[in-house]
Amino acid sequence: MPDPHAPAPADPHVHALAHDAPHARPGAEWPGGTAYQPVEPDRFTRMVLRLHARAPRWAVPLAALGCVGLGMAYALISDPTQSDPDARPTCLLKLTTGLDCPGCGGTRALWYVLHGDLPAAARHHFLFVFALPFLAWLFAAWAGNRAFGWRLPEPRFSPKVIGGFLAAWAVFSVVRNLPWAPFPSLYV
């Protein structure tokens, strides 16, 4: 009877490949025993890694906040609520099919939120307005921890809750495109 703790016989081809690799290191094998060559990072990747290692703790949260701020500034400057009635849509799905995509109305909802008009924002994209406080708190908790080491309480969402939100978003995306009452009121 074979010993169950004895190592399995290796495939001679795989074994030969693993030893023929000039830079193979122990433990750098896939489960089948095939060795892989480590990829040498290029100059740009090395530069980015050096910058990341030297950057202060608050740099990444500040950069993320800057990106969010630029998006909000664009929404404020562009005023997405004022467009010609016969202007072509900028959303590719709406342009090709005439249907609202899952994100349609999000920029207008952001514009209304920034102006303090929550009912109008919810009219354009209810789920965006619903998710906004959660997203803001998650960002604040992450940025506070990353930049200053603060341990703010972070909401923990189970996969079922996230799946339920995504399912509600999918249903919302379909329902807002239905042509009979009361669903046309959700069409933006």
C-alpha positions as CSV (number, residue, x, y, z in Angstrom):
1,M,0.0,0.0,0.0
2,P,1.5,3.4,-1.0
3,D,2.4,5.8,1.8
4,P,-0.3,8.7,1.9
5,H,2.3,11.1,3.2
6,A,4.9,10.4,0.5
7,P,5.3,13.1,-2.1
8,A,3.6,12.5,-5.4
9,P,5.8,11.5,-8.3
10,A,6.7,14.6,-10.3
11,D,6.1,14.9,-13.9
12,P,9.6,14.7,-15.5
13,H,8.9,17.5,-18.0
14,V,7.7,19.9,-15.3
15,H,10.6,19.0,-13.0
16,A,13.0,19.7,-15.9
17,L,11.4,23.1,-16.6
18,A,11.6,24.1,-13.0
19,H,15.4,23.3,-12.8
20,D,16.2,24.8,-16.2
21,A,14.8,28.2,-15.3
22,P,17.8,30.4,-14.6
23,H,16.0,32.7,-12.1
24,A,13.6,30.2,-10.6
25,R,13.4,30.7,-6.8
26,P,12.0,28.3,-4.3
27,G,8.3,28.6,-3.9
28,A,7.9,30.4,-7.2
29,E,6.0,27.6,-8.7
30,W,2.4,27.2,-9.7
31,P,0.4,24.4,-8.1
32,G,1.2,22.1,-11.1
33,G,4.9,22.6,-10.4
34,T,5.6,24.9,-13.4
35,A,8.1,27.6,-12.6
36,Y,7.5,31.2,-13.7
37,Q,9.9,33.9,-14.4
38,P,9.5,37.0,-12.2
39,V,8.7,40.1,-14.3
40,E,11.3,42.8,-13.9
41,P,9.5,46.1,-13.3
42,D,10.0,48.8,-16.0
43,R,11.4,52.3,-15.3
44,F,8.0,53.9,-14.9
45,T,6.8,51.2,-12.4
46,R,10.0,51.6,-10.4
47,M,9.6,55.3,-10.3
48,V,6.0,55.1,-9.1
49,L,7.0,52.6,-6.4
50,R,9.8,54.9,-5.3
51,L,7.5,57.8,-5.1
52,H,4.9,55.8,-3.2
53,A,7.5,54.7,-0.7
54,R,8.7,58.3,-0.1
55,A,5.3,59.9,-0.1
56,P,3.8,61.0,3.2
57,R,0.9,59.1,4.6
58,W,-1.6,61.8,3.7
59,A,-0.6,62.0,0.0
60,V,-2.9,59.3,-1.3
61,P,-6.1,60.4,0.5
62,L,-5.3,64.0,-0.6
63,A,-4.9,62.9,-4.2
64,A,-8.2,60.9,-4.0
65,L,-9.9,63.9,-2.4
66,G,-8.5,66.1,-5.2
67,C,-10.0,63.8,-7.8
68,V,-13.4,63.8,-6.1
69,G,-13.2,67.6,-5.9
70,L,-12.4,67.9,-9.6
71,G,-15.4,65.8,-10.4
72,M,-17.6,68.0,-8.2
73,A,-16.1,71.2,-9.7
74,Y,-16.9,69.8,-13.2
75,A,-20.5,69.1,-12.2
76,L,-20.8,72.6,-10.8
77,I,-19.3,74.4,-13.8
78,S,-20.9,72.3,-16.5
79,D,-24.5,72.6,-15.0
80,P,-25.8,69.3,-16.4
81,T,-29.4,70.4,-15.8
82,Q,-29.3,73.0,-18.5
83,S,-29.1,71.4,-22.0
84,D,-31.0,71.8,-25.2
85,P,-34.1,69.6,-25.4
86,D,-32.9,68.2,-28.8
87,A,-29.2,67.8,-27.7
88,R,-27.7,64.4,-28.3
89,P,-27.1,62.4,-25.2
90,T,-23.5,61.9,-24.1
91,C,-24.2,58.4,-22.6
92,L,-23.3,55.7,-25.2
93,L,-26.1,53.4,-24.1
94,K,-28.7,56.2,-24.2
95,L,-27.4,57.4,-27.6
96,T,-27.6,53.9,-29.2
97,T,-30.7,52.4,-27.5
98,G,-32.6,55.4,-26.1
99,L,-32.7,53.7,-22.7
100,D,-31.4,55.1,-19.4
101,C,-28.3,53.3,-18.2
102,P,-27.7,52.4,-14.5
103,G,-25.8,55.7,-14.0
104,C,-28.0,58.0,-16.0
105,G,-29.0,61.0,-13.9
106,G,-26.1,60.6,-11.5
107,T,-24.3,63.8,-12.6
108,R,-27.5,65.8,-12.4
109,A,-28.2,64.3,-9.0
110,L,-24.7,65.3,-7.8
111,W,-25.4,68.9,-9.1
112,Y,-28.6,69.1,-7.1
113,V,-27.0,67.6,-4.0
114,L,-24.2,70.2,-4.2
115,H,-27.0,72.9,-4.4
116,G,-28.9,71.4,-1.4
117,D,-31.9,70.2,-3.4
118,L,-32.3,66.6,-2.3
119,P,-35.8,66.0,-3.7
120,A,-34.6,67.0,-7.2
121,A,-31.5,64.9,-6.8
122,A,-33.5,61.9,-5.7
123,R,-35.8,62.5,-8.7
124,H,-32.8,62.1,-11.1
125,H,-31.0,59.2,-9.4
126,F,-32.5,57.9,-6.1
127,L,-29.9,55.2,-5.4
128,F,-27.0,57.7,-5.9
129,V,-28.5,59.9,-3.2
130,F,-29.2,56.9,-1.0
131,A,-25.6,55.6,-1.4
132,L,-23.9,59.0,-1.0
133,P,-23.7,59.2,2.8
134,F,-22.4,55.7,3.0
135,L,-19.7,56.4,0.4
136,A,-18.7,59.7,2.1
137,W,-18.4,57.9,5.5
138,L,-16.4,55.1,4.0
139,F,-14.0,57.6,2.4
140,A,-13.7,59.6,5.6
141,A,-12.9,56.4,7.6
142,W,-10.4,55.2,5.0
143,A,-8.7,58.6,4.6
144,G,-8.6,59.3,8.4
145,N,-7.0,55.9,9.0
146,R,-4.6,56.2,6.1
147,A,-3.5,59.8,6.7
148,F,-3.7,60.2,10.5
149,G,-4.0,56.6,11.9
150,W,-7.5,57.4,13.2
151,R,-9.7,54.3,13.9
152,L,-13.1,55.6,12.9
153,P,-15.9,53.0,13.0
154,E,-16.3,51.5,9.5
155,P,-19.6,50.0,8.4
156,R,-19.1,46.4,7.5
157,F,-21.3,45.3,4.7
158,S,-21.8,41.6,4.2
159,P,-21.7,40.2,0.7
160,K,-25.5,39.7,1.0
161,V,-26.1,43.4,1.6
162,I,-23.8,44.4,-1.2
163,G,-25.5,41.9,-3.5
164,G,-28.9,43.2,-2.4
165,F,-27.9,46.8,-3.2
166,L,-26.6,45.7,-6.7
167,A,-29.8,43.8,-7.3
168,A,-31.9,46.8,-6.3
169,W,-29.8,48.9,-8.6
170,A,-30.4,46.4,-11.5
171,V,-34.1,46.4,-10.8
172,F,-34.1,50.2,-10.7
173,S,-32.2,50.3,-14.0
174,V,-34.9,48.1,-15.7
175,V,-37.9,49.7,-14.0
176,R,-37.0,53.2,-14.9
177,N,-37.1,52.2,-18.6
178,L,-40.6,50.7,-18.6
179,P,-43.0,52.7,-20.7
180,W,-46.2,52.4,-18.7
181,A,-47.3,54.3,-15.6
182,P,-46.0,55.0,-13.0
183,F,-42.5,54.1,-14.3
184,P,-42.1,57.0,-16.9
185,S,-41.7,59.3,-13.9
186,L,-38.4,57.6,-13.2
187,Y,-37.2,58.2,-16.8
188,V,-34.6,61.0,-17.0
